[in-house]
Amino acid sequence: MFLHFNTFASTSSLTLFSTFNAEVYAESQPINSFIDEFNQPLTKGDSAFTYNQFEVGVTYSAFSFGLQSRYDYVMEFDPDTALYTHIEKNDLAFENRFYTYNLKAKNATSHGVFFSYKIDFNTPKITLTPKLSIFSSKHFQDGNINGQVLADKPQGNFNIDYAFSKDRLFKSFSPQDRPKGLGVSLDIALDWQISEQLILGLAIKDLYYKSSYADAGYALGSIQDIPFQEDNEGNVYSEPAITLKTSGNNQTKDHSLTMPARYYGTLDYRISSLFSTQLAFRSIKNDQFTSLLGRWHFTDNWALMTGYENKSEAWKIGIGSQSIGINFQTDSLDFEEAYYLHFSTYLSILF
């Protein structure tokens, strides 16, 4: 079931609601191995992400507001980087060549408030819901590493652009105090009741996302190693050339973190009083997912659902009504082997 943030809106009554959504996806390795040892057989892929959000709020008429907590992590990497990491962590044999090492990662933990307003149009029958979130954040990473490394030898070159609340790369330049961040994000959703049986849903999450941090740690510059040089006397030697500005000695700076927009689309069709189906599409950075879902409405208010998504190769099951629901989706019930996990639940109480 695809839930927009105006699901619990009511035209006249007060509704208390809560939602929780946790989604994790990894390529190249199963999730557990990706986080830890990177020791499973290597598969194709160049991305990983997790989006986790908890909200509690109230709705009256067309207006909703409440509290929100989020943890988001987005990573992009070159397949050659995954190969190099897999070889290094498992003590395998390197090829005698330069490996591409490109890695981009963003993550942030935030807590704040949200406001949304449902706008109804009669012709055509469309509901438009913008949602604004304002939040504070003290934990973030925003890094970009580009370069090459020669097999298992300390030879290569890297360009580094890395900002953080805690230095997890060099473990040397963390600021004395956590940086203070203030951010804002904008989501927008549209529902179009094409006919009594057909509903089109579109949503963009993080259409705009920016968090500004004061006194953030950072490392900016390059590390280059020229394998062989010759001095004036004809002696051959090698040494690294390091040009790196950092937040050492608490020389912090301001930093702005942005997050990529996520795009969602659904097409719901009510086959009969007992059955309905949904075709869904979503795009997160360079990853596109398409799924097909079927529902059995075994009472007027309750439905069982199951479906399948192509890219994640994940099956989904769930049960829900207008007031409560739970959904679970994964590509493997052996969580040690899972590349995708998604759990969501919601609760609403009408007064």
C-alpha positions in Angstrom: 0.0 0.0 0.0 1.3 3.4 -1.0 0.8 6.0 1.7 0.9 9.7 1.0 1.4 12.1 3.9 -2.3 13.3 3.6 -3.7 9.7 4.1 -5.1 10.7 7.5 -6.6 14.0 6.5 -10.2 14.6 7.5 -12.6 17.3 6.4 -14.2 17.9 9.8 -12.7 15.7 12.6 -9.5 15.7 14.6 -7.2 12.7 13.9 -4.2 11.7 15.8 -1.7 9.7 13.7 1.7 8.0 13.8 3.8 6.5 11.0 7.1 4.6 10.9 9.1 3.7 7.8 12.5 2.0 7.6 14.0 1.0 4.3 17.5 -0.4 3.6 19.0 -1.3 0.1 22.5 -2.3 -0.8 24.3 -3.4 -4.0 27.5 -5.5 -4.4 26.9 -7.1 -1.0 24.0 -8.2 1.2 23.2 -5.5 3.8 24.9 -7.0 6.8 28.1 -7.8 4.8 28.0 -4.3 3.2 28.0 -2.7 6.7 30.6 -4.9 8.2 33.0 -7.4 6.6 32.3 -7.1 2.8 33.0 -10.9 2.7 30.1 -12.3 0.6 30.5 -13.1 -3.1 30.7 -9.8 -5.1 27.7 -8.8 -7.2 27.1 -6.0 -9.6 26.1 -2.6 -8.2 27.1 1.0 -7.5 24.8 2.3 -4.8 23.3 1.8 -1.3 20.8 3.8 0.8 18.7 3.8 3.9 15.7 6.0 4.7 14.2 5.9 8.2 11.5 8.2 9.4 9.1 8.4 12.4 6.3 10.9 12.7 3.5 11.6 15.1 1.0 14.3 14.5 -2.6 15.6 14.3 -4.8 16.4 11.4 -7.8 18.8 11.4 -9.7 19.7 8.3 -7.0 20.0 5.6 -4.1 20.9 7.9 -1.6 18.5 9.5 1.3 19.1 11.7 3.5 17.1 14.1 7.0 15.9 15.2 9.5 14.1 12.9 12.7 12.1 13.3 14.8 11.0 10.4 18.0 9.1 9.6 19.1 9.1 6.0 22.1 7.6 4.3 22.9 7.6 0.6 26.0 6.2 -1.1 27.3 6.0 -4.6 30.5 4.1 -5.6 32.3 2.9 -8.7 32.1 -0.9 -9.2 35.9 -0.9 -9.3 35.8 0.5 -5.8 33.6 -2.3 -4.6 36.0 -4.8 -6.2 39.0 -3.2 -4.6 37.3 -3.2 -1.2 36.3 -6.8 -1.6 39.8 -7.9 -2.5 41.4 -6.0 0.3 39.1 -7.1 3.1 39.3 -10.8 2.1 43.0 -11.0 1.5 42.5 -11.9 -2.2 45.0 -11.5 -5.0 45.1 -8.0 -6.7 45.6 -7.5 -10.4 48.7 -5.4 -11.1 46.8 -2.3 -12.1 45.3 0.9 -10.9 41.9 0.6 -9.4 39.4 3.4 -9.6 38.4 4.6 -6.2 35.3 6.9 -6.4 33.0 7.1 -3.4 30.2 9.6 -2.5 28.3 9.4 0.8 25.8 11.5 2.6 24.1 10.8 5.9 22.2 12.9 8.5 20.2 12.4 11.7 17.6 15.1 12.2 14.7 15.9 14.6 12.0 18.6 13.9 8.5 19.5 13.0 6.4 19.2 9.9 3.4 21.0 8.4 1.2 20.0 5.5 -1.9 21.3 3.8 -4.3 19.5 1.5 -5.7 21.4 -1.4 -8.7 19.9 -3.2 -9.7 20.6 -6.8 -13.1 19.5 -8.2 -12.5 19.5 -11.9 -10.5 17.4 -12.4 -10.8 15.7 -9.0 -7.2 16.3 -7.8 -5.7 16.6 -4.3 -2.4 18.5 -4.0 -0.5 18.3 -0.7 2.7 20.3 0.0 4.6 19.4 3.2 7.3 21.5 4.9 9.7 20.1 7.5 11.9 22.2 9.7 14.6 20.4 11.7 17.8 20.5 13.7 20.7 18.2 13.2 24.0 17.5 15.0 25.1 14.4 13.2 26.1 14.3 9.5 28.7 13.1 7.0 29.1 14.5 3.5 32.1 13.1 1.6 33.4 12.7 -1.9 36.6 10.7 -2.6 37.9 10.4 -6.2 41.1 8.8 -7.3 43.1 5.7 -8.1 45.1 3.2 -6.1 47.7 0.7 -7.4 46.9 -2.9 -6.3 48.0 -3.4 -2.6 50.8 -0.9 -2.9 50.8 2.5 -1.2 50.7 4.3 -4.6 47.9 6.3 -6.0 46.2 9.7 -5.9 43.0 10.9 -4.3 41.0 14.1 -4.2 39.1 14.5 -1.0 36.1 16.7 -0.1 34.8 15.6 3.3 32.7 17.4 5.9 31.4 15.9 9.1 30.3 16.1 12.6 32.6 13.3 13.6 35.7 12.2 11.5 35.1 8.6 10.6 37.6 8.6 7.7 40.9 9.9 9.2 39.7 9.7 12.8 41.8 12.7 13.6 39.9 15.9 12.8 36.7 15.7 14.7 35.6 19.1 16.1 35.6 19.6 19.9 31.9 20.3 19.9 29.2 18.9 17.7 28.2 21.3 14.9 24.8 22.8 15.1 22.6 22.4 12.0 19.3 23.8 11.0 17.5 22.5 7.9 14.4 22.6 5.8 12.9 20.1 3.4 9.9 20.2 1.1 7.8 17.3 -0.2 4.8 17.4 -2.5 2.1 14.8 -3.4 -0.7 14.7 -5.9 -3.7 12.3 -6.1 -5.9 12.3 -9.2 -9.2 10.4 -9.0 -9.4 9.7 -12.7 -12.6 7.5 -12.3 -14.4 5.6 -9.6 -12.0 2.7 -10.2 -8.8 4.5 -11.1 -6.5 6.7 -9.0 -3.1 8.2 -10.0 -0.7 9.1 -7.3 2.5 11.1 -7.7 4.9 12.3 -5.0 8.4 13.9 -4.7 10.1 13.6 -1.4 13.0 16.0 -0.6 12.1 18.1 -3.6 14.1 20.6 -1.6 16.5 19.6 1.2 19.1 21.7 2.7 20.7 21.7 6.2 23.3 24.3 7.2 25.8 23.4 9.8 28.0 25.9 11.8 31.4 24.8 13.1 31.6 21.5 11.1 34.8 19.4 10.7 36.3 19.0 7.3 39.2 17.6 5.2 39.7 19.1 1.7 42.6 18.5 -0.7 44.5 15.8 -2.4 46.9 13.0 -1.7 49.2 12.0 -4.6 52.0 9.5 -4.8 54.5 9.7 -7.7 55.9 6.1 -7.8 59.4 7.0 -9.1 61.3 10.3 -9.1 64.9 11.1 -9.8 67.0 13.7 -7.9 69.9 15.8 -9.3 72.3 13.0 -8.5 70.4 10.4 -10.4 68.9 8.7 -7.3 65.4 7.2 -7.7 62.9 7.7 -4.9 59.2 7.9 -4.2 57.3 10.0 -1.7 53.7 11.2 -1.3 52.6 14.7 -2.0 49.8 15.7 0.5 47.9 18.9 0.2 45.1 18.7 2.8 43.3 21.4 4.7 41.5 20.1 7.8 39.6 21.1 10.9 42.7 20.1 13.0 43.1 22.4 16.0 39.4 23.0 15.9 39.6 25.1 12.7 36.0 24.4 11.7 33.9 25.9 9.0 30.3 26.2 7.9 28.8 23.5 5.6 25.6 23.0 3.7 24.2 19.5 3.2 21.8 18.6 0.5 19.9 15.3 -0.2 18.7 13.9 -3.5 15.1 14.1 -4.4 13.1 10.8 -4.5 10.3 10.3 -7.1 7.2 8.1 -6.6 4.3 7.2 -8.8 1.3 4.8 -8.3 -1.7 3.7 -10.4 -4.5 2.1 -8.3 -7.3 0.2 -9.9 -10.3 -1.2 -8.1 -11.2 -4.4 -9.9 -14.3 -5.2 -7.7 -15.5 -4.9 -4.2 -13.2 -7.7 -3.2 -10.0 -7.0 -5.2 -7.8 -4.1 -6.3 -4.3 -3.8 -7.8 -1.5 -1.2 -7.9 1.3 -0.5 -10.3 4.1 1.5 -8.6 7.3 3.2 -9.7 10.0 5.0 -7.7 13.3 6.5 -8.6 16.1 7.1 -6.1 19.2 8.7 -7.7 20.2 6.3 -10.5 18.0 3.4 -9.2 14.5 2.8 -10.6 12.1 0.3 -9.0 8.8 -1.0 -10.5 6.4 -3.1 -8.5 3.0 -4.8 -8.9 0.7 -5.2 -5.9 -2.6 -7.1 -5.4 -5.1 -6.5 -2.6 -7.9 -8.7 -1.2 -10.5 -6.5 0.6 -12.0 -9.2 2.9 -14.1 -6.6 4.7 -15.2 -3.0 4.0 -12.3 -1.6 6.0 -9.6 -4.3 5.9 -7.3 -5.6 3.1 -4.6 -8.2 2.7 -1.9 -7.4 0.2 1.1 -9.0 -1.6 3.3 -7.8 -4.4 6.7 -8.0 -6.1 9.3 -5.4 -7.0 11.7 -6.0 -9.9 15.0 -4.3 -9.1 15.2 -5.2 -5.5 13.7 -8.7 -6.3 11.7 -8.2 -3.1 8.3 -9.7 -2.2 5.9 -7.6 -0.1 3.2 -8.6 2.3 0.9 -6.5 4.5 -2.4 -6.0 6.1 -4.2 -2.7 6.7 -7.3 -0.5 7.1 -7.8 3.2 7.3 -6.8 3.3 10.9 -3.9 0.8 11.3 -1.6 -1.2 9.0 1.7 -3.0 8.7 3.9 -3.8 5.7 7.0 -5.9 5.2 9.2 -6.4 2.1 12.4 -8.2 1.5 14.3 -10.3 -1.1 15.3 -12.9 1.4 13.9 -14.2 4.7 17.5 -15.1 5.6 18.4 -11.6 6.7 22.1 -12.4 6.4 21.5 -12.7 2.7 19.1 -9.9 2.2 19.9 -7.0 -0.1 16.7 -5.2 0.6 14.6 -4.7 3.7 11.5 -2.5 4.2 9.2 -2.2 7.2 6.4 0.3 7.6 3.5 0.8 10.0 0.9 3.4 10.6 -1.8 4.2 13.2 -4.6 6.8 13.2 -7.2 7.6 15.8 -10.3 9.6 14.9 -11.9 11.8 17.5 
